[in-house]
């Protein structure tokens, strides 16, 4: 298989768009717009969204604001795998999105579904192109026992279609957008992706991508974008891990990490973001802010000075693997 030139997205800090689809709670339109504007004003130039987020709501909001800015100055990613079909109404909380648009999600990893999904996303965004397209949630956590069959469909359909679109210059890169390591490793064996968006599997608390995926990506020249750097809240002062109440042992681990950070006068969020970004395979980290203030907090956290002794203390306490790359200071 020939190795294609790899697209490098803007980084190290980006913005995830799931909260702007009203993940769990509604966000007023004016707050959503102000959040995107604050990201731009904070020099964030990497924006991620998906049809799944609010059944198109996140894409509408992202596009409405990003149309104000020069298209060549930022990286935009969205996803395929779910087509949106209009319905008369949806529940207030639909697939964990509050006040979602009146569309039903239909799973479709085929070639035709992929091409239609991209066309639909361009319409919702109101933008002339998408830089990165991820195959969304083609993994056991979403599909259960059906995932091997759906993965085969995605490799024969979506992956081939996206490879052709990349070669034609329609998109600049493609990969998987998932919460698990295994589908990414399988994709490296069967296709020629440019990058992966992996949520929650390389953080201060979860090092699942360190042993195999990140070295495999580095060897292939495949970049990784880290989503969920706070593990849905536990590393940002909350009590949830992967969107569920954190287990007692995970709460204890988070408190131990936080205590080391406090001893060095470092914000836990700063350590969380900068740890993710330190691995050479990682191109960007994309937390999902809900407000302009959260955007500004993330931007400040990414540049807060962190003494090297903090990382040494985390490793000596067995809170970080000895092999994990850390910022140099």
Backbone bond lengths (Angstrom), bond angles and torsions (degrees), N, CA, C in turn:
res aa  C-N    CA-C-N  psi(-1)  N-CA   C-N-CA  omega(-1)  CA-C   N-CA-C  phi
1 X - - - 1.452 - - 1.525 109.22 -
2 X 1.308 118.03 129.66 1.454 121.02 -180.00 1.523 110.00 -72.93
3 X 1.326 115.68 145.16 1.458 121.52 178.14 1.516 108.38 -92.19
4 X 1.311 116.30 120.39 1.460 120.96 -179.31 1.527 109.81 -88.82
5 X 1.337 117.53 155.60 1.467 119.66 174.98 1.527 110.03 -58.27
6 X 1.310 116.45 138.87 1.451 121.03 -176.02 1.524 111.25 -94.53
7 X 1.304 115.48 135.19 1.448 122.06 176.32 1.522 109.57 -81.93
8 X 1.318 116.82 131.38 1.455 121.45 179.03 1.527 108.45 -105.84
9 X 1.338 118.40 113.00 1.456 120.27 -179.70 1.519 112.02 -74.13
10 X 1.326 115.70 163.32 1.449 120.05 175.24 1.529 110.11 -62.37
11 X 1.302 116.41 146.18 1.455 122.58 179.08 1.513 109.05 -164.55
12 X 1.324 118.53 -171.85 1.462 125.71 3.35 1.531 114.50 -82.49
13 X 1.341 117.47 -13.03 1.455 120.21 -176.27 1.518 110.17 -110.68
14 X 1.327 116.10 130.92 1.452 121.90 175.89 1.512 110.65 -126.98
15 X 1.329 114.93 -167.05 1.462 121.02 -176.59 1.517 109.24 -134.65
16 X 1.335 116.63 120.62 1.453 121.63 174.62 1.522 110.66 -83.87
17 X 1.336 116.56 142.43 1.454 120.84 -171.33 1.509 116.42 -101.72
18 X 1.346 119.78 4.98 1.460 119.47 -179.18 1.528 112.72 -61.32
19 X 1.344 120.13 -44.31 1.462 118.82 178.92 1.528 113.18 -59.93
20 X 1.325 117.69 -31.09 1.463 119.78 179.61 1.521 112.04 -74.18
21 X 1.327 117.42 -6.08 1.457 121.52 168.64 1.515 111.45 -92.81
22 X 1.338 116.23 14.85 1.473 123.14 -179.31 1.525 112.09 67.18
23 X 1.327 116.30 46.65 1.458 120.33 176.88 1.526 109.68 -62.25
24 X 1.309 116.43 114.68 1.467 126.40 179.00 1.534 113.83 72.24
25 X 1.325 118.01 -40.50 1.465 120.21 -178.79 1.526 110.21 -138.00
26 X 1.323 115.35 152.89 1.461 120.80 178.58 1.531 111.52 -70.73
27 X 1.310 115.32 142.35 1.457 122.87 171.53 1.527 107.16 -118.37
28 X 1.332 119.08 123.10 1.465 120.08 179.25 1.529 111.83 -58.80
29 X 1.318 115.87 150.70 1.463 120.71 -177.54 1.524 111.46 -55.38
30 X 1.337 116.23 -42.77 1.458 118.49 -176.31 1.526 111.65 -67.70
31 X 1.332 116.99 -31.76 1.465 119.66 177.78 1.530 110.09 -72.23
32 X 1.326 116.54 -40.73 1.460 119.93 177.47 1.524 110.74 -59.86
33 X 1.329 116.83 -45.44 1.465 120.45 179.45 1.520 111.13 -63.63
34 X 1.326 116.62 -42.14 1.463 120.22 -179.94 1.526 111.75 -66.50
35 X 1.331 116.68 -31.63 1.464 120.58 179.11 1.525 110.83 -66.75
36 X 1.327 116.43 -43.25 1.466 119.79 177.86 1.525 110.33 -66.41
37 X 1.334 116.66 -41.66 1.467 120.25 178.11 1.530 110.79 -61.86
38 X 1.331 116.76 -40.06 1.470 119.82 178.43 1.526 111.13 -64.45
39 X 1.335 116.31 -35.85 1.464 119.45 176.76 1.527 110.30 -62.11
40 X 1.306 115.99 -46.28 1.467 119.03 179.58 1.527 110.68 -62.17
41 X 1.324 116.69 -44.07 1.461 120.77 -179.59 1.519 111.89 -66.14
42 X 1.337 116.67 -20.97 1.464 121.62 177.44 1.525 112.09 -92.18
43 X 1.328 116.31 13.59 1.470 123.29 178.35 1.515 113.40 67.51
44 X 1.329 117.65 23.38 1.458 121.20 172.04 1.519 108.30 -81.24
45 X 1.319 116.02 129.83 1.461 120.92 -174.87 1.533 111.56 -131.58
46 X 1.309 116.56 24.94 1.467 121.57 -179.89 1.521 106.87 -134.14
47 X 1.334 116.75 118.16 1.451 122.17 -174.50 1.529 109.60 -128.73
48 X 1.331 115.35 130.89 1.467 121.09 -178.51 1.525 110.17 -122.28
49 X 1.323 116.21 138.84 1.456 121.72 178.79 1.525 108.35 -146.21
50 X 1.335 116.73 -173.04 1.468 121.32 -179.82 1.523 109.27 -169.73
51 X 1.332 117.38 150.30 1.471 119.70 173.54 1.526 112.34 -57.92
52 X 1.314 117.19 -32.68 1.470 121.45 -177.59 1.523 112.34 -61.85
53 X 1.324 117.66 -31.85 1.459 121.64 -172.25 1.526 110.56 -74.03
54 X 1.342 114.86 99.21 1.459 119.55 -178.81 1.504 113.60 72.90
55 X 1.347 116.81 21.66 1.476 121.75 -178.52 1.530 110.51 52.31
56 X 1.317 115.57 49.90 1.462 121.30 177.46 1.510 114.36 100.93
57 X 1.317 118.48 -12.69 1.462 121.03 -175.55 1.522 112.24 -63.43
58 X 1.333 117.34 -44.13 1.462 120.28 179.91 1.524 111.06 -61.50
59 X 1.318 117.34 -42.06 1.471 119.62 178.38 1.522 110.79 -62.80
60 X 1.329 117.91 -43.72 1.469 120.33 177.68 1.524 110.70 -57.77
61 X 1.321 116.66 -47.09 1.463 119.95 -176.61 1.527 111.51 -68.24
62 X 1.315 117.06 -42.52 1.466 120.37 178.14 1.523 111.00 -60.27
63 X 1.324 115.71 -49.32 1.452 119.18 -177.54 1.516 113.00 -62.65
64 X 1.321 116.95 -41.12 1.457 120.68 -178.27 1.524 111.91 -58.81
65 X 1.331 116.85 -36.96 1.458 119.90 179.59 1.520 112.56 -85.60
66 X 1.346 117.15 -42.07 1.458 119.40 -175.53 1.522 112.34 -68.29
67 X 1.325 117.51 -20.93 1.473 119.04 177.06 1.523 112.33 -62.97
68 X 1.323 117.15 -17.37 1.467 120.53 178.95 1.527 112.87 -75.10
69 X 1.334 116.20 -18.91 1.453 120.27 -169.44 1.522 111.40 -109.39
70 X 1.346 117.94 155.04 1.465 120.59 179.45 1.521 111.29 -58.46
71 X 1.324 116.47 126.05 1.463 120.81 -172.80 1.524 112.47 -63.27
72 X 1.303 119.03 -29.81 1.459 120.16 -176.93 1.525 113.03 -80.70
73 X 1.320 118.29 -1.36 1.457 120.44 -174.13 1.525 114.22 -99.71
74 X 1.336 117.87 4.91 1.455 119.00 179.39 1.522 110.61 -147.31
75 X 1.325 114.76 160.05 1.461 123.21 175.13 1.516 109.27 -99.16
76 X 1.321 116.39 131.44 1.466 121.69 178.75 1.521 109.20 -124.98
77 X 1.322 115.46 128.45 1.466 120.18 175.85 1.513 109.75 -124.75
78 X 1.343 114.61 146.98 1.458 121.27 169.38 1.524 107.24 -141.02
79 X 1.320 116.26 -168.87 1.461 118.32 -168.50 1.522 111.73 -138.36
80 X 1.332 115.16 160.56 1.455 122.56 175.49 1.523 108.30 -126.62
81 X 1.341 115.11 163.51 1.462 120.48 -179.60 1.508 112.44 127.27
82 X 1.339 116.41 -18.84 1.459 121.25 176.09 1.521 109.02 -131.85
83 X 1.307 116.74 119.59 1.458 121.42 172.61 1.520 108.87 -90.98
84 X 1.315 116.16 149.39 1.460 121.58 -179.26 1.524 109.47 -106.26
85 X 1.332 115.26 124.71 1.460 121.49 179.19 1.524 109.00 -117.08
86 X 1.336 118.68 131.58 1.467 120.50 -176.21 1.523 112.37 -65.68
87 X 1.327 115.28 142.65 1.464 122.97 175.81 1.523 107.65 -136.78
88 X 1.334 118.48 158.33 1.466 120.31 -177.40 1.524 113.63 -61.21
89 X 1.339 116.94 -36.30 1.456 119.72 -179.29 1.516 109.62 -161.20
90 X 1.327 115.60 164.34 1.462 121.73 176.44 1.527 108.12 -134.65
91 X 1.339 118.00 158.80 1.468 119.69 176.98 1.526 110.78 -62.84
92 X 1.316 115.31 159.63 1.470 119.46 177.96 1.524 110.52 -57.36
93 X 1.331 117.81 -42.14 1.463 121.15 175.69 1.524 107.53 -112.21
94 X 1.315 115.55 105.96 1.460 122.18 -173.67 1.520 108.79 -118.81
95 X 1.342 116.75 112.96 1.472 120.50 -176.44 1.523 111.34 53.72
96 X 1.335 115.65 38.54 1.462 124.60 178.35 1.523 114.35 75.12
97 X 1.322 117.92 7.34 1.453 121.02 176.69 1.524 109.79 -108.47
98 X 1.321 116.73 126.15 1.459 122.49 -177.09 1.527 109.85 -88.82
99 X 1.328 116.32 134.00 1.458 119.08 178.46 1.517 112.82 62.00
100 X 1.332 116.26 37.54 1.465 120.16 178.93 1.523 110.22 -68.05
101 X 1.318 116.04 162.27 1.455 120.86 176.59 1.530 109.42 -69.06
102 X 1.317 116.15 160.31 1.473 121.41 -173.14 1.525 111.86 -81.94
103 X 1.312 114.12 70.83 1.459 121.00 177.53 1.527 108.79 -137.31
104 X 1.322 115.55 148.45 1.456 122.91 174.75 1.521 108.36 -102.11
105 X 1.315 116.01 137.50 1.458 120.59 179.26 1.525 109.56 -86.21
106 X 1.323 116.27 131.72 1.455 121.75 178.31 1.523 108.43 -122.77
107 X 1.327 116.03 120.55 1.461 121.13 -179.11 1.523 110.13 -64.24
108 X 1.332 116.54 130.82 1.469 119.96 179.76 1.523 109.21 -161.08
109 X 1.339 116.16 104.54 1.462 122.04 178.39 1.528 111.89 -103.26
110 X 1.317 118.27 13.65 1.457 121.08 -177.64 1.524 111.23 -76.29
111 X 1.321 115.30 170.94 1.460 120.24 176.96 1.523 110.73 -62.33
112 X 1.329 116.99 -50.05 1.461 119.71 -178.52 1.521 111.22 -63.05
113 X 1.325 116.32 -40.74 1.453 119.50 177.98 1.512 112.49 -63.29
114 X 1.318 116.31 -37.66 1.462 120.94 178.58 1.524 111.42 -64.41
115 X 1.320 116.52 -46.78 1.464 120.19 -179.15 1.525 110.61 -64.17
116 X 1.326 116.34 -41.40 1.463 119.06 178.08 1.526 111.32 -65.39
117 X 1.336 116.76 -40.42 1.457 120.56 -179.56 1.527 111.26 -60.53
118 X 1.326 117.04 -42.48 1.463 120.44 179.30 1.519 110.67 -64.44
119 X 1.322 117.33 -43.76 1.466 120.60 177.99 1.527 110.69 -60.52
120 X 1.333 116.48 -43.43 1.460 120.14 179.42 1.529 110.99 -64.01
121 X 1.327 116.85 -41.09 1.462 120.08 179.88 1.524 111.29 -64.00
122 X 1.314 117.12 -40.70 1.462 119.75 178.16 1.524 110.88 -61.39
123 X 1.332 116.59 -38.00 1.466 119.81 177.62 1.527 110.62 -65.75
124 X 1.324 116.74 -45.55 1.466 118.84 -179.36 1.521 111.37 -65.14
125 X 1.318 117.22 -40.32 1.456 121.49 179.59 1.522 112.41 -72.01
126 X 1.315 116.86 -32.07 1.455 120.34 -175.30 1.513 112.31 68.04
127 X 1.331 115.84 30.44 1.457 121.66 -177.72 1.527 109.78 -121.79
128 X 1.339 117.56 155.33 1.463 119.89 -173.38 1.518 115.05 -78.38
129 X 1.343 117.68 -16.37 1.461 117.80 -178.99 1.518 110.70 -160.08
130 X 1.311 113.77 161.49 1.463 123.88 174.24 1.524 106.65 -119.48
131 X 1.308 117.76 134.56 1.463 120.58 -178.63 1.525 112.26 -78.51
132 X 1.319 116.10 -50.40 1.457 121.89 -174.55 1.523 109.12 -122.91
133 X 1.332 116.60 135.94 1.462 121.42 174.06 1.528 108.07 -121.98
134 X 1.328 115.52 123.28 1.455 121.45 178.15 1.525 110.09 -103.69
135 X 1.325 116.95 141.02 1.464 122.19 169.56 1.527 105.97 -80.45
136 X 1.326 116.29 117.97 1.464 121.72 -163.54 1.531 112.67 -93.47
137 X 1.319 115.37 128.80 1.469 123.28 167.77 1.524 113.92 56.81
138 X 1.313 117.50 31.40 1.470 120.07 175.02 1.526 106.82 -85.75
139 X 1.337 114.61 79.58 1.457 120.82 -169.72 1.522 109.72 -158.71
140 X 1.347 116.97 160.98 1.472 119.91 -177.02 1.515 114.69 -61.45
141 X 1.341 118.56 -30.38 1.457 119.05 -176.60 1.520 112.12 -65.23
142 X 1.330 117.26 -27.83 1.461 121.32 178.06 1.522 113.00 -98.93
143 X 1.318 116.83 -34.20 1.466 120.30 -170.27 1.519 113.60 -106.60
144 X 1.310 118.64 -10.87 1.455 120.55 178.74 1.524 112.40 60.23
145 X 1.322 115.66 -138.16 1.461 120.57 -177.64 1.525 112.76 -65.65
146 X 1.321 117.55 -16.79 1.465 120.75 -178.92 1.527 112.22 -81.16
147 X 1.332 117.66 -5.85 1.453 117.44 -171.21 1.524 114.67 -66.41
148 X 1.347 122.19 -36.91 1.470 118.21 178.69 1.527 112.60 -60.75
149 X 1.332 117.18 -41.91 1.459 119.78 179.04 1.523 110.72 -66.41
150 X 1.328 117.08 -42.22 1.465 119.98 178.80 1.527 111.29 -67.50
151 X 1.329 116.77 -33.60 1.460 120.23 177.40 1.525 110.06 -64.67
152 X 1.329 117.14 -40.91 1.463 120.44 176.48 1.528 110.82 -60.44
153 X 1.324 116.07 -43.32 1.468 119.87 177.55 1.529 110.05 -61.26
154 X 1.326 116.59 -42.61 1.464 120.21 -178.94 1.532 111.96 -65.26
155 X 1.313 117.32 -39.94 1.462 119.47 179.92 1.528 111.69 -68.69
156 X 1.319 116.35 -37.98 1.464 120.11 179.49 1.525 111.79 -78.45
157 X 1.319 117.04 -28.11 1.460 121.04 -175.23 1.511 113.10 -104.64
158 X 1.326 117.02 -76.75 1.453 121.31 -173.85 1.527 112.28 -61.30
159 X 1.335 117.59 -47.12 1.467 120.10 -175.79 1.526 111.62 -61.53
160 X 1.312 116.42 -42.63 1.479 118.93 179.52 1.514 111.20 -68.87
161 X 1.326 117.22 -40.22 1.460 119.96 179.10 1.526 110.89 -63.84
162 X 1.310 116.95 -42.89 1.466 120.46 -179.28 1.521 111.51 -68.93
163 X 1.330 117.21 -35.45 1.458 119.73 175.28 1.518 110.97 -61.84
164 X 1.324 116.93 -42.52 1.466 120.85 177.62 1.529 111.18 -64.30
165 X 1.313 116.93 -42.72 1.470 119.99 179.12 1.525 111.06 -64.06
166 X 1.325 116.68 -36.99 1.467 119.60 175.82 1.521 110.90 -64.32
167 X 1.331 116.61 -44.98 1.463 119.88 -179.47 1.524 111.84 -64.55
168 X 1.334 116.38 -30.27 1.466 121.38 178.36 1.527 112.69 -81.67
169 X 1.319 117.40 -9.30 1.454 121.16 -179.25 1.519 114.29 83.81
170 X 1.323 117.41 8.61 1.465 120.75 179.48 1.524 110.25 -71.04
171 X 1.330 116.86 -42.27 1.462 123.00 171.49 1.516 107.57 -120.71
172 X 1.318 116.16 166.96 1.460 118.93 -177.75 1.525 112.71 -102.93
173 X 1.332 116.77 -20.94 1.464 119.14 -176.87 1.518 109.24 -165.40
174 X 1.345 115.07 159.99 1.461 119.65 175.09 1.525 109.84 -148.58
175 X 1.324 114.57 163.23 1.456 120.52 177.18 1.514 110.13 -175.38
176 X 1.312 117.11 -155.90 1.461 123.01 176.40 1.526 109.56 -107.93
177 X 1.327 115.99 145.43 1.449 122.16 170.47 1.518 108.06 -117.40
178 X 1.339 117.84 101.65 1.466 122.22 -170.10 1.523 110.80 -142.97
179 X 1.336 114.63 171.17 1.460 121.98 176.72 1.524 112.58 -104.79
180 X 1.328 116.89 6.77 1.458 120.33 -174.08 1.531 110.55 -132.51
181 X 1.320 115.44 156.17 1.460 122.16 -178.08 1.525 111.91 -81.72
182 X 1.340 117.25 -39.68 1.461 121.20 -169.93 1.529 113.91 -57.28
183 X 1.329 120.41 -44.12 1.472 119.27 179.69 1.526 112.68 -62.63
184 X 1.323 117.00 -32.74 1.463 119.63 178.54 1.522 110.89 -67.58
185 X 1.326 116.95 -44.16 1.467 120.16 177.85 1.523 110.69 -61.77
186 X 1.342 116.56 -39.58 1.468 119.86 178.24 1.515 111.26 -65.52
187 X 1.333 117.43 -36.48 1.462 120.68 179.95 1.523 111.27 -67.71
188 X 1.335 116.98 -37.37 1.467 119.59 177.13 1.523 111.49 -60.00
189 X 1.320 117.38 -30.03 1.460 120.97 -179.33 1.523 112.33 -79.90
190 X 1.331 116.86 -24.10 1.468 119.20 -170.02 1.520 115.01 -115.44
191 X 1.328 117.76 -7.78 1.460 119.05 -175.08 1.520 109.45 -151.11
192 X 1.323 115.98 -172.08 1.458 121.89 -176.55 1.528 109.94 -125.98
193 X 1.343 117.33 67.27 1.458 119.88 -179.46 1.524 112.05 -73.82
194 X 1.323 115.30 161.85 1.463 121.24 178.08 1.518 112.48 -97.48
195 X 1.316 116.72 -31.44 1.459 120.67 -175.47 1.521 109.67 -166.14
196 X 1.314 115.67 164.77 1.454 122.16 176.43 1.525 109.29 -127.07
197 X 1.305 115.47 144.04 1.460 121.56 167.14 1.520 106.40 -103.23
198 X 1.325 116.14 111.19 1.462 122.19 -176.61 1.525 107.72 -116.30
199 X 1.320 116.43 119.77 1.460 121.08 -176.01 1.527 111.30 -100.29
200 X 1.315 115.90 122.63 1.454 121.68 170.45 1.507 117.33 80.63
201 X 1.334 118.92 -2.03 1.466 119.81 -174.78 1.526 113.30 -102.00
202 X 1.322 116.76 4.64 1.456 118.64 169.81 1.525 107.29 -143.62
203 X 1.320 115.01 92.41 1.453 122.73 -176.61 1.525 108.66 -141.90
204 X 1.325 115.86 179.57 1.460 119.40 175.08 1.525 112.47 -62.29
205 X 1.338 117.01 -22.86 1.464 120.70 -176.45 1.520 113.82 -106.78
206 X 1.308 118.06 -22.70 1.465 122.22 -175.60 1.525 108.12 -130.28
207 X 1.310 116.20 115.14 1.464 121.26 -175.28 1.522 111.83 -110.87
208 X 1.337 116.50 27.96 1.451 121.37 -172.57 1.510 115.51 -60.91
209 X 1.331 117.72 -25.18 1.461 120.27 -178.48 1.522 113.39 -88.94
210 X 1.333 117.07 -6.45 1.467 119.53 -170.53 1.518 113.66 -70.92
211 X 1.318 117.78 -44.30 1.461 120.39 -169.32 1.524 113.37 -69.53
212 X 1.346 116.78 -45.34 1.463 119.38 -173.90 1.520 113.66 -114.89
213 X 1.330 117.32 -50.73 1.467 119.22 -169.23 1.518 112.68 -66.32
214 X 1.312 117.84 -50.36 1.463 118.97 -176.01 1.533 111.99 -63.80
215 X 1.340 120.21 -43.18 1.469 118.50 174.82 1.528 112.97 -62.90
216 X 1.340 117.48 -38.76 1.466 120.03 179.02 1.520 110.66 -64.05
217 X 1.323 117.22 -40.24 1.462 120.67 178.39 1.518 111.18 -66.90
218 X 1.320 116.09 -42.49 1.461 119.71 179.55 1.527 110.61 -61.20
219 X 1.320 117.08 -39.54 1.461 120.72 179.89 1.520 112.43 -67.01
220 X 1.320 116.73 -30.99 1.464 121.20 -178.52 1.526 113.47 -92.80
221 X 1.315 118.46 -5.28 1.455 120.09 -174.96 1.519 112.29 73.70
222 X 1.314 116.57 25.73 1.455 122.54 179.53 1.526 108.40 -98.17
223 X 1.317 116.97 125.85 1.457 120.66 -178.63 1.526 111.22 -83.58
224 X 1.319 115.55 159.87 1.459 122.17 176.67 1.520 108.80 -126.21
225 X 1.320 115.36 132.63 1.458 122.40 171.56 1.521 106.59 -106.32
226 X 1.319 116.73 129.00 1.459 121.46 -176.38 1.529 109.58 -97.76
227 X 1.326 116.05 116.38 1.449 121.39 170.78 1.514 109.54 -98.69
228 X 1.318 116.50 167.29 1.466 120.29 178.17 1.501 114.43 56.06
229 X 1.344 119.82 45.05 1.471 119.43 -176.79 1.526 113.62 -67.09
230 X 1.344 116.75 -17.20 1.465 120.53 177.41 1.529 111.77 -99.45
231 X 1.326 117.69 9.52 1.472 122.35 -178.54 1.525 111.77 51.70
232 X 1.324 115.13 42.79 1.470 125.78 176.80 1.513 113.66 72.35
233 X 1.332 118.45 9.21 1.455 119.40 173.37 1.506 116.27 142.17
234 X 1.326 117.83 -25.06 1.459 120.16 -174.66 1.524 112.03 -63.76
235 X 1.321 117.46 -29.76 1.459 121.32 178.39 1.524 112.39 -94.03
236 X 1.319 116.23 11.43 1.459 120.91 177.94 1.525 110.72 -128.32
237 X 1.325 116.05 25.09 1.446 120.12 177.19 1.512 115.13 92.58
238 X 1.339 117.64 1.91 1.458 121.26 -179.82 1.511 112.20 -94.42
239 X 1.339 115.81 -168.09 1.470 120.96 -177.93 1.525 112.19 -127.02
240 X 1.334 117.43 12.37 1.461 119.92 179.34 1.514 110.46 -106.53
241 X 1.332 114.47 144.92 1.463 122.41 176.75 1.523 106.62 -128.33
242 X 1.328 116.27 120.77 1.467 120.89 -175.48 1.531 111.49 53.72
243 X 1.330 114.69 42.58 1.476 123.46 173.80 1.519 113.90 66.78
244 X 1.333 117.41 19.15 1.456 122.02 173.88 1.524 108.39 -132.25
245 X 1.333 115.84 160.65 1.463 119.15 176.68 1.524 109.60 -56.39
246 X 1.315 116.06 127.24 1.465 120.43 -176.35 1.522 111.04 -67.22
247 X 1.324 115.73 140.00 1.464 121.54 176.34 1.530 109.55 -65.93
248 X 1.328 117.77 153.56 1.471 120.57 -178.13 1.527 113.14 -54.29
249 X 1.336 117.23 -40.32 1.472 118.57 -178.81 1.524 111.60 -68.17
250 X 1.346 117.51 -32.20 1.458 120.12 177.45 1.522 110.93 -73.42
251 X 1.336 116.57 -37.60 1.461 119.85 174.72 1.528 110.16 -60.63
252 X 1.314 116.54 -42.82 1.459 120.34 -179.90 1.529 110.79 -64.20
253 X 1.324 115.84 -40.57 1.470 119.18 179.48 1.531 110.77 -64.79
254 X 1.326 116.27 -42.56 1.457 119.88 178.80 1.525 111.23 -63.33
255 X 1.336 116.36 -40.01 1.465 119.35 177.63 1.522 111.10 -63.93
256 X 1.325 116.59 -37.97 1.466 120.01 179.52 1.533 110.89 -65.83
257 X 1.334 116.93 -42.47 1.464 120.64 176.82 1.528 109.93 -63.15
258 X 1.334 115.41 -43.94 1.460 119.39 179.30 1.512 112.63 -62.14
259 X 1.328 117.39 -35.44 1.459 120.68 179.51 1.524 111.29 -66.08
260 X 1.333 116.93 -39.53 1.466 120.13 176.72 1.530 110.09 -64.19
261 X 1.311 115.94 -43.08 1.469 119.45 178.46 1.525 110.67 -61.33
262 X 1.328 116.30 -45.04 1.465 119.99 -179.30 1.528 111.08 -61.89
263 X 1.308 116.59 -38.00 1.466 120.63 -179.94 1.529 111.28 -61.80
264 X 1.332 115.74 -29.93 1.466 120.00 179.75 1.522 112.24 -98.45
265 X 1.329 117.63 5.23 1.456 120.65 179.13 1.514 113.46 69.01
266 X 1.336 117.07 33.33 1.466 122.13 -175.82 1.530 109.71 -116.14
267 X 1.312 116.28 134.19 1.463 121.54 175.26 1.531 109.22 -64.32
268 X 1.334 116.42 132.09 1.465 120.79 179.24 1.526 111.23 -56.63
269 X 1.321 118.15 -38.25 1.465 121.11 179.32 1.530 111.05 -64.19
270 X 1.325 116.91 -35.44 1.465 119.82 177.92 1.522 110.56 -64.66
271 X 1.326 115.75 -44.91 1.462 118.67 178.05 1.519 110.78 -63.08
272 X 1.330 117.10 -40.05 1.468 120.82 -178.58 1.523 111.08 -62.34
273 X 1.324 117.54 -48.10 1.460 120.41 -178.38 1.522 111.85 -67.78
274 X 1.322 116.12 -46.17 1.463 118.84 -174.24 1.527 111.94 -71.46
275 X 1.333 117.64 -30.19 1.462 119.02 174.24 1.525 110.31 -62.04
276 X 1.320 117.54 -48.21 1.473 120.83 179.73 1.521 111.22 -56.81
277 X 1.312 116.66 -43.61 1.467 121.05 -173.55 1.519 113.45 -74.19
278 X 1.338 117.55 -14.40 1.466 120.02 -172.58 1.521 113.37 -75.98
279 X 1.329 118.51 -21.66 1.465 118.87 -178.79 1.533 110.00 -70.61
280 X 1.326 118.45 134.78 1.468 120.57 -176.69 1.522 114.33 -62.27
281 X 1.321 118.88 -21.90 1.464 120.21 178.19 1.518 112.34 -80.59
282 X 1.327 117.94 -14.05 1.467 121.97 -175.02 1.523 110.00 -87.37
283 X 1.329 115.29 124.19 1.461 121.00 179.89 1.518 112.51 -95.03
284 X 1.330 117.04 -28.93 1.459 119.73 -177.29 1.515 109.55 -161.12
285 X 1.332 114.98 156.65 1.463 123.59 174.90 1.520 106.41 -122.71
286 X 1.358 116.52 130.48 1.466 118.67 -172.63 1.539 111.53 -128.17
287 X 1.338 117.06 80.42 1.456 118.43 170.77 1.526 110.01 -63.96
288 X 1.328 115.91 162.01 1.462 120.99 -177.83 1.510 111.80 -110.67
289 X 1.315 119.71 90.16 1.462 121.44 -178.73 1.528 112.09 -75.46
290 X 1.339 115.21 151.96 1.459 122.07 178.30 1.526 112.68 -105.73
291 X 1.314 116.54 -19.93 1.459 121.30 -174.52 1.519 110.00 -138.72
292 X 1.332 117.05 161.63 1.469 119.31 174.46 1.522 112.45 -57.58
293 X 1.342 117.63 -36.97 1.464 120.44 -179.34 1.524 110.82 -64.26
294 X 1.324 117.57 -39.76 1.459 119.57 177.36 1.520 111.20 -64.26
295 X 1.321 117.51 -36.91 1.462 120.77 175.57 1.522 109.98 -59.19
296 X 1.318 115.92 -49.29 1.464 119.77 -177.65 1.525 111.45 -64.88
297 X 1.334 116.73 -35.65 1.459 119.69 176.07 1.520 111.36 -63.41
298 X 1.332 116.54 -42.80 1.465 119.94 178.56 1.520 111.30 -62.89
299 X 1.325 116.70 -43.43 1.460 120.44 -178.98 1.529 110.87 -63.30
300 X 1.330 116.40 -40.98 1.466 119.79 178.65 1.524 110.74 -67.91
301 X 1.340 115.97 -38.77 1.459 119.92 -179.01 1.525 111.74 -64.11
302 X 1.314 116.67 -34.87 1.460 119.59 -177.59 1.526 112.36 -68.17
303 X 1.325 117.60 -20.28 1.466 120.14 -177.32 1.525 113.03 -114.38
304 X 1.327 118.57 2.50 1.463 120.29 179.30 1.528 110.25 -64.79
305 X 1.324 117.95 131.60 1.477 119.61 177.36 1.533 110.81 -62.64
306 X 1.335 115.63 135.50 1.462 121.47 178.82 1.526 107.86 -127.81
307 X 1.320 118.23 122.10 1.468 119.60 -179.61 1.527 110.90 -68.99
308 X 1.320 117.35 140.94 1.470 120.21 177.99 1.521 113.10 -55.41
309 X 1.322 117.43 -26.71 1.466 119.91 -178.59 1.520 111.87 -63.36
310 X 1.331 118.14 -26.74 1.461 119.87 178.15 1.521 110.46 -61.13
311 X 1.327 116.24 -46.11 1.468 119.98 -178.51 1.525 110.27 -66.76
312 X 1.328 116.15 -38.25 1.463 119.34 178.16 1.530 110.90 -63.25
313 X 1.324 115.97 -39.40 1.467 119.21 179.36 1.527 111.23 -67.51
314 X 1.331 117.84 -39.69 1.465 120.17 178.21 1.529 110.87 -63.13
315 X 1.317 116.88 -38.35 1.462 119.42 179.60 1.532 111.54 -72.39
316 X 1.314 116.95 -39.81 1.464 118.94 -179.44 1.521 111.26 -67.21
317 X 1.348 116.76 -25.41 1.463 121.06 177.08 1.527 112.31 -89.01
318 X 1.338 116.76 7.07 1.467 122.47 -178.75 1.535 112.27 60.26
319 X 1.322 115.86 29.70 1.462 120.73 175.26 1.526 111.45 -93.55
320 X 1.315 116.55 -15.71 1.468 123.11 172.76 1.515 108.62 -132.87
321 X 1.339 118.00 144.02 1.474 120.22 175.61 1.531 110.10 -64.23
322 X 1.295 115.25 144.09 1.468 119.84 -179.40 1.524 111.64 -60.45
323 X 1.346 116.70 -29.17 1.466 120.19 -176.34 1.520 113.09 -85.12
324 X 1.316 119.12 -4.42 1.460 120.73 -175.78 1.525 110.18 -72.21
325 X 1.337 118.12 125.11 1.470 119.45 175.05 1.526 110.45 -63.98
326 X 1.316 116.43 143.50 1.462 121.56 178.59 1.512 109.30 -131.09
327 X 1.339 116.90 158.64 1.476 119.45 178.35 1.516 111.50 -57.58
328 X 1.318 116.04 148.83 1.462 120.44 -175.64 1.513 112.60 -83.55
329 X 1.340 117.15 -12.36 1.452 119.28 -179.97 1.490 111.84 124.33
